[in-house]
Amino acid sequence: MKLELGYIKISDIQLSNESKVENGVLYVNPEDIINLIKEDENIATVAVDVARPGESVRITPVKDVIEPRVKVEGPGSIFPGVIGKVNRVGEGRTHVLKGAAVVTTGRIVGFQEGIIDMSGEGAKYTPFSQTMNLVVTCEPVDGLRPHEHEKAIRFAGLKTAVFLGELGRNVEPDEVETFETLNVKEGIEKYPNLPRVAYVQMLQSQGLMHDTYVYGVDAKRTLSTIIMPTEVMDGAILSGNCVSSCDKNTTYHHLNNPVIADLFKAHGKTLNFAGMIITNENVYLADKERSSDWAAKLCQYLGVDGAIVSQEGFGNPDTDLIMNAKKIETVGVKTVIITDEYAGRDGKSQSLADADPLANAVVTGGNANMVIHLPKMDKVIGHINFVDTIAGGFDGSLHEDGTIEAELQIITGATNELGFNKLSAR
């Protein structure tokens, strides 16, 4: 399966009377977005703003971040099973408005949303301080139930991203990158002397509004299965999560999964990227056992030598993470796990809620409990009054002068467990 990504590099977003892409600038008519979103009778009001790198702007509470893309050749469409029909994606050609992002905000759905600061201390911790952000603030009608509210905001962001992506359909990309996945037989024949490596991605699916969608199906309703990595790059997986913002995989993260990107870069050189397995995270022990059994079985079936296992969330999902690593190791496959840590504000507490001697190769996204101090911003998009109650905040986090003292987990993407963050070790 071969996918071409055509990158149309966006250097700025400008609000205009016409929506188009021209000379690297994304021009957006706000009325186009407002009218599109207000087709949903559950949305009462919509506001459209632009937030650029370096500006004194704070966006909160952030629901999702989405990269605009459009399918220009091949089967399916972006976000199949949700916005488009249920058709397989992952091959052909897709155009990407690289450098642009849609950010959704508005009245809070759950307490686990986050902050994006475009400058200052907070900007150091989120990759989305470096993107040109079209921010859509959606307020629901009165009396809307939480699940309907979450769905309305989620669809508002996805529809906006699809609309913007469509503007790049006939634009010549600045760069085209090709990704190809071989089947098992072809891979063994082509790279007989390279170690075979699989990627096991854990999808957040633990209870109320902890949702990840695969071709439109909530991952709670799935078993561990094989998926082509190019399908993920083409919008087959998207976020519906209200988990802590620091390690939430937004839809942007799924589209730009760095584990997939790095494995493709090494493919055919130092390793054979043999396949990708998706598995869910569960609440009940029996479900955890079932999903981890299947993940290990699929690694064994693919005949891989090693597996990278990435997590989403913390606490309860740590058990799923360790089960996966332990069982995959037990069938003779070496593992590396990617996680983050909740080690207390002093960094001295146990980092994970579970552990096993077989899970002995770890990449960490950082300590989400670390306390940070954020300066006042000149402009706030969304609602600043939720800062004390979103995960990472506490009573008194928001000071009268507009500054914030909170844990790092309040920042969207700060300790992302795909490695899509800005922290490093030395």
N, C-alpha and C positions, 0 to 999 in steps of 0.2 A: 504494500500500500504506500503510495507516494503522495505527499502533500507539498505544495508550493505556497509559501507565505510571502506576499508582496507588501513590503513595508513602505507606506506613504508617511514620510516624516513630518510631524506637525510641530511647528515652532511657536505657534500662538493660537489662541481662540479669541475671536472677536464677535460680540453681539452685533447683529446687522439686520437689514430688512430682507435679506436673502440668505438661505442656507446653501453653502457650497464649500468645496475645498479648492483653494487656488494659491499657487506659489507657497505651499507649505503652511498656509493659514487656514484654519477651520472657522468659517463664518457661520453663525447660527442665528436664525430668526427665532427669538424666544416664543413667539406666538405659535410657531410650528410645533414646538415641544409642549407648550401648555395645552393646545388643542388635542394633541395626540394623547396625552396623559389623562385629560379630563373626559375622554371617551369612557373611562371607568367611573361609574356613578358613585363609587365609594370614595373618590377623591374630591374634596371640597375646594381646595386652593392649591395652586402651583406657582412657585417662583423659580426663576432661572438666573444663576450667577456664574461668574468666571473667577477662579482662583488660580493664580500663577505663582511659580516658584519665586521666592524672595519677598512676596507681598506680606504685609502684616494682616494676615487673615487666619482665622480659626474656623474649622468646620466641625460641628458636633450637634447631635450624636450621629455618627456615620453608620449607615445600614450596610451598604455594599459599594464596591468599586468595580467598574466594568470597562473593558477596553472595546471601543467600537471596531467591528469587523463586518465584512460582507463576503459571502460565498459567490465567486464569479465563474467558476468552472467546477464540474464534478457534481456528484449526487448530494442531495440534502441542502440544508440551510443552517445558518448560525442558530444555536440554541434549539436543536431539534427536540421535539416532544414538549416544548414549552412555548416558544414563539413560533417556530416552524413545525412542519409535519414531522412525524416520526420516521425519518429516513436516515440511514447510516451516513456519517460524515467521516472526514479524515483523509480524503484524497481529492485530487483536483487542485484548484487554486483559490486562495482566500486573500483578500486585501485587508490590511491592518492599518488603522490610523495610529501609527506608532508615536508615542509621546503624549497622546490625548487619553483622557479617562472621564467616565461619567461617575459622579459621586452622588449617592442618594442620602438625604437627611430629612428631618422633620420631627414631629412629635414622636416620642420614643415608643418602641414596640415592647422591647424587653430591657432589662437593666444591663445587658452585656453588649453595649454599643461603644463607640470610641471617638477619638479626636484625631484630626489631621491639622497640624499647624504648618503653614506654608513658609514660615521663617522662625528664627529663634531656636531655643533649646529643643523644643518638640520636633522641629523639622529634621533634626539629626537622626531621629529614630524611625521615621516612616519613609518608605520609598515614594509615597504619594505626595511628598513635598516637592518632588522633582518632575511631576507630570503636570501638563496643562489640564486643569480640571473644570469640566462643566458640571456645576453643582445644581441639583434639582431638589428643591425643598417642597415636599408634598404633605399636606395636612388632610387627615381623613374627615369624613362626615361624622357628626355626633352619633355616639352609640355603637360604633363599629366594633365588632368583637376582635380580640387580638390576632387570631389566625387570619381573619379577613383583612385586617390592617396590614399585617406583615406581607401577605400576598399582594395587596395593592401597591405597596411601596416597592416590592421586589419586581413586579411586572413593569412598574413605571420606569425603573432603571434599565431593565432589559430592552423595553420598547424604544427608549431614548437611544441606547447604544446601537440598536439595529437601524434606527433612522439615520443616525450620524454615519454609521458604517456604509450605508447605501450611497452616501455622497461620494465615497471613494471608489465606487464600482468601475467607473470609466476613467479614473485617474491613473496615469502611468506611475508605477511604484519607483521609489528611489533605489530600492534594493530588493532582490528576490532570493529567498533561501529555501532550499529543498530538503525535505526530511523523508526518509524511506524506511519502512519496516519490512523485513524479510520474514517469510514463514519459517517454521522451525527447521524443516528440511533444508531450505535454501541457506539459512544461517549457518548450520553445521557444515555444509559443503563449502561455503565461501570462506569461513573463518575457523578451520578445524583446530588451530593451535591457540586460539584466544579463549580466555576464561569467559564462560557464559554468565551473564548477570541479569537478574530481573529486578524490577522496581515494584514494590508492594506499597500502594498508597491507601492509608486508612482514611475513610470518609466519616466525618462527624455525623452521627445519627442517633444521639442518645437522648431520646425523650422529647418533651414539649418544645417546639420551635428550634430544635437542634437538627436541622434538615439540610441534606445535600441531595441534589437531584441528578440522576443519570438518565439521559434521554427522557427526562420528565418524570421518572419514577423516583420516589423518595427512597434513599438508600436503606432505610429501615426495612423495606420490603424486599431486599435483595440478599442473595448469598454471594460469597466471594466468587469473582469471575475474572476472566481474561478480557482486557480491552486493548485496542491498539493505541499507542501513545499519541499518534496523530489525530485520533478521535478526540482526545482531551484538548489538544491544541486547537481543535475546530469547534469547540463549544459543547461537547457532549456532557460535561459535568459543570454544574453551576451551584452557587451558594444560596442557601436560604437560612443561614445560621444566625442565631442571636447569642453566640458564644463570646467569651472575652476577646476584645478587639485585637489584642496583641498577637494572638496566635490563631485568629480566625483566617481561614482560607477564603478570601473574597473571590468573586468570579474572575477578577483580573488575575489573581494568583493561579487559578486553574488554567486559564488560557496561556499563561506564561510560566508554567511550572519549571523552576530551574533544575530540578532533579532530572526531568525528562531532557531538558536542553543540554545539560552537562553529559548525560549518558549518550546522547546523539553525537556530541563532539568527540567523545572517546571511542565511539563505535567504529570497529574496523581497524583501530590503532592499538589500543591497549586492552580492549575488551570487546565482547560480542553482546550488544544490547538485545537480549533474547526475548524480552516480552515484558508486559506490564499486567499486574494483578490489582484489582480494586477490592477492598474488603471494608465492611462497616464496623462501627464501634457501638457497643450494646450496653444495655442496662442490666439485663438478667444474666446470671452466670452461664446458664445453658446456652444462651445465644452467643456469648463470648467464646465458649468452648467450640461451638459449631463453626463460627466464622474463622477462628484461628486454625481449626483442623483443616478447613477447606483451603485456606491460604497456604499452609504448609504442603498440603497434598498437591496443589497446583504448581508450587515451586519444584516439587519432586517430579511431577509429570513433565514439566518443561526441561528437566535435566540440567538445571542451572548450578553453577559452582558458588555463586554469591547472590545476595539480595540486599537491596537498600529498602528499609521500612520507614516510612514517614508517618507521623502522628498528627492529629488535629485536636486541640483542646488539652486539658490537664486534669489531674486527679483521677477520677474514675476511668478515663481512657488510658491512663498509664497501665492498667491491668491488661487491657486489650493489646497494648504495645508489647508488653513483656511476654504475654502468651504467644503472640506472633513470632517474636524473636526466638523464644525458647523452642517452640515446636519446629520452626524452620531449621534451626541449628540441629535439632534432634534427627532430622531426616538427611543430615550431611551437607547442609548448605550454610556457608558463612554469612553472617548478617552484620549490617551497620544500621543503627537506628538513629533517626533524626527527631529530636524533641526540643522542648525548652524546659526551664526550671522554675519552680516556685519554692525557693530556698530561704524564704524569709527576707526581711529588709536588710538584715546583716549578712545574708548569704550563708549562714551556718546551719540551716535546717536541711532535712532530707529533701533532695531535689525532686524525686519522683515518689509517687505513692506506692509503687511496687518495684521489685528488682529481682534479678536472677543472675547467677554467675555466668550463664551462657550469653547474656546480653552485655558483652564486655567491649563493644566498639560503639562509641556514641559521639554524635555531633550535636552540639547544643546551640540553641538560638538565643541563649542569654537568660538572666534571672528576671522574671516578670515582676517580682516584688520590690525591686530596686526603686527607691523614692527619687522622683525628679521634680524640678521646679520650673514651671512654665511662665514666661512673661505675659503681660497683657497684650492682646492684639487690638489693632485699631478697628477691625471689622470682625464680627461673628456671623457666620451663616448657619442657621439652625436655631438651637435652643441651648443657651449656656447654663440654664438653671438645672440641667440634669447631671452636671459634673459631680456633685456630691454623691449621687446614687448609682452611677454606672460603675461597672467592675473596675477596680483600681482606685476609684475615688472613695472618699469617706466624709463624714460630717465635718465640715470646715475646710474641705479641699479647695473650694472656690472662695477666694478672699474678696473683700469688698473693693479692692483696687483692681480687680480683674485678673490678678495672677492666680496660679493654680499650684498646689502641692499635692501630688498623687503618686501612686505606684506606676511603674512603666507600663503595666498592662492596660492602662487607659489609652495608649497610643495605638492607632490602627496599624497592624503589621509589624510592630516593634520587635517581637520575638518569634516571628513566623517560622513554623516547623517544616517548611519546605526549604528553608535557608534563604527565602526571599526577604532579606532584611539588611540592615546597615551596620549591625554589630559585628565585631571581630575580637579575637583574643591575641594576646602577645605575652 
